[in-house]
Amino acid sequence: MDFLTASLVSGAVYDIFKTGLTLSVLTLKEKLKQWAIDEMVGASIITELEKLQLNDEMSEIAIERKLDTSQELLNLISIVKTVSKANTITQIHSGSGDNVGGDKYVR
């Protein structure tokens, strides 16, 4: 899946409230580290979340249901992309020894 879903955002918002933090672009980005959220889209997401009047007394499911009611919010989170963790390694090996391009596991 290459877009953020409402259930992931609702889980992040719930965790932010549960730990007593304030809902902000910074706290949302911290909870959603694997997603590339730029400042402008993040601010727009926070604005839409604030319109929904979410609070720390709501369950994760209740938050998700509120998120699903905002078409603008769903449009915003659908454009957020995952951060690729794939690395491309090009190696030339001529000699003895190991040619390891990532983690080496030895039993």
Buried (B, 14 or more C-beta within 10 A) or exposed (E): EEEBBBBBBBBBBBBBBEEEBEBEBEBBBEBBEEBBBEEEBBBBBBEBBEEBEBEEEBEBEBBBEBBEEBEEBBEBBEEBEEEEEEEEEEEEEEEEEEEEEEEEEEE
